[in-house]
Amino acid sequence: PPRKLMATFPSIDPSYGAQKRSEPKFKTVQYGDGYQTRLTYGLNQDMKEWQLEFSNLKESEADTIESFLEARAANSMESFDWSPPDETNTYKWICSSWSKTLPYSNRATISTTFTQVPEP
């Protein structure tokens, strides 16, 4: 069967101030003498989440981002490729919510949260 091409987020950079969130999965075993042991679990125990803002966009750029995200959502929340601002590697992400504001005439801001997903 033909290989499915993965969608890649449009090459529009987020504004400065992007925020990365990490929450590794681990379990703690507490012993009676006050000591404890912590163990990570799961193969993908430290997936990331990015809160991004794309500020001062032209309406056409905002439309490009919104159309891209809407198309992924309409396709059963299909993941997409994206490289975080501080990295050169590309990972798989989903975006389950975003908002658009129009601060000035012909300008827009898109606020999003990208959640990393464990896919090949």
Secondary structure, DSSP 8 states (H G I E B T S, - for coil): -------B--S----TT-EEEE---EEEEE-TTS-EEEEE-STT---EEEEEEEEEEEHHHHHHHHHHHHHHHHTTS--EEE--TT-SS-EEEE---EEEE--STTEEEEEEEEEE----
